[in-house]
Amino acid sequence: MDIRKATISDIQDILGLYNRVARIPGGLARLEDEIDAQYIEGFLSKSLESGLVYVAFSEKAKLVGEILAYTPRLYCFSHVLSDLTIVVDPEAQRMGMGRAIFEQR
């Protein structure tokens, strides 16, 4: 597994990951038809600008995990990361992927 900081060029891979996870009942708060490239670009841009975002790829170069969080726009919360999201591909769940991404520095 390769974990690295995400870039804006990861939008399509992240979109695919979110769609795979959204197909599982309760997999994500959003349904698959509520997830599109614009939605991904929105939170990815916020995370790159004022937070963190990491992606994890399998040995076959498939995106299998992602973690993100960013600071709210209000100054009084600028020291806090919020909207934490961890997404792990259904095929990679229960293998320690979420923990490995969460512990990334």
N, C-alpha and C positions, 0 to 999 in steps of 0.2 A: 504494500500500500504506500502511496506517495501523498503526503499532505503538504499543501502549500497555500500561501495567501491567494485569494481569488483575484481575478482581474475582470475588467468590463467585458473582455472577450469570452468569458465563461458563460455568458447569458444563455446561449442555446443548450449547453450541457446542464446548467442548473434548471432550466425550464423542463427538460426531459426528466430529470430526477424528481422534481416536484410533481409532475404529471404521474409518474409511476407510483409515487407514494400516495397521492391523492386518490388513486383508484381503490385503495384499501379503505374500507369503512373506518372512519375515525383516524385515518393516517395523518391528515392535516386539518386545520380549522377551515380551510377553503376547499371547495369542490374542484374537480379537475377543470370544469368549464369556466371557473372563475380565475384560473391561472393562465396568464399569457405573457409574452415577452415584455410588454409594458409594465406589468406588475413586477416581474423579476428585475427589470432595469431600475425601477423605483427604489426597491429596498437594497439592491446591490450598490447603487450610487450613494445612498445614505450611509451604508456600512463602510464603503471605501472612503467617504469624506470624513465621517466622524464616528468611527467604530472599528469593528473587525469583521472579517469574513475569511474563512478557510474552506478549502475544498479537498476532498480525498478521492483519489483515483485508484482503482484496482490495478492489479498487475497487467490486465488487458486494456488499460487506459480508458476504462469506463468510469464515469463519475458515480461514486457510490455513497458519498456523504458530503454534508455541508453544514457549517455553523455560522451564524451571524448575530450581531447585536450592534446597536448604535445609540448614540446619545440623543435624547430629545432636544428639540430646538430651544426650549426654555433655558435661559441662563442658569437658573437655580438648580437645574438638573444636569448641567453640563459635565459633572463629574461621575454621572451614573450611566452605565450601559443598560439599555432596555430593549424590549422586543426581541429577546433571545429566541432564536429558532435553531433547532438541530434537526436535520433531515437525513435519514439513512435509507438507502435503497432496500426494498423488501427482501431481496436476495442476500443482503449483507447484514441484516438485523440479527441480534443475539450473538454477535461475533466480536464484540468489544469496539466496534467502529465508532459509535457515538462517544464513548469514553475517550478513545484516542484523539478524536477531533476536539473534544471539549478540553482536553489537557494540553493541546497544542499551544506553544508560546511563540 
